[in-house]
Amino acid sequence: MDLQELKTKYPLLISYMEAHNYSRQYIKHVKNEIKWNKFENYHWKTYDDIYLIKRVLTSGLIKIL
């Protein structure tokens, strides 16, 4: 997934989901996932990069001081 494209088009994605009656819970989940994309200082290139670091951070394997 191209993160730059996601940054520019995610409002369209959310609008589409709302117009096509996706559940509020699912839309909220997508919005939360997109928030991870806003940490630009990590220089992520793909969604896989974000997923891997998020998985490590939320698993408790690494503690952030």
WOCORMO-V281434 format. One record per residue. RES is the residue in one small letter. PHI is phi in whole degrees, 0 to 359 (none if undefined). BURIAL is 1 if it has 24 or more other C-alpha atoms within 12 Angstrom, else 0. D_CENTER is the distance of its C-alpha to the mean C-alpha in Angstrom with 2 decimals. Layout:
RES&PHI&BURIAL&D_CENTER  RES&PHI&BURIAL&D_CENTER
//
This chain:
m&none&0&10.88  d&278&0&11.73  l&291&1&9.16  q&296&0&11.96  e&294&0&12.41  l&299&1&8.94  k&301&1&9.62  t&274&0&12.94  k&249&0&12.58  y&297&1&9.76  p&299&0&12.65  l&293&0&14.62  l&298&0&12.24  i&296&1&12.27  s&299&0&16.01  y&299&0&16.65  m&298&0&15.23  e&295&0&17.36  a&293&0&20.33  h&255&0&20.28  n&58&0&20.28  y&292&0&17.10  s&294&0&17.29  r&299&0&16.13  q&298&0&14.68  y&292&0&12.52  i&298&0&11.44  k&299&0&10.74  h&299&0&8.61  v&297&0&6.48  k&300&0&6.67  n&296&0&5.93  e&295&0&2.63  i&294&1&2.71  k&302&0&5.22  w&299&1&4.75  n&291&1&5.23  k&277&0&8.22  f&274&0&10.13  e&293&0&12.13  n&290&0&15.03  y&275&0&13.68  h&58&0&14.26  w&290&0&11.59  k&249&0&12.64  t&226&0&10.65  y&295&1&7.61  d&301&0&10.39  d&301&0&10.93  i&295&1&7.71  y&301&0&8.39  l&296&0&11.96  i&290&0&11.93  k&297&0&9.82  r&298&0&12.35  v&294&0&15.16  l&293&0&14.44  t&277&0&14.09  s&278&0&17.04  g&85&0&19.36  l&291&0&20.58  i&235&0&20.11  k&260&0&20.94  i&270&0&19.81  l&275&0&22.91
//
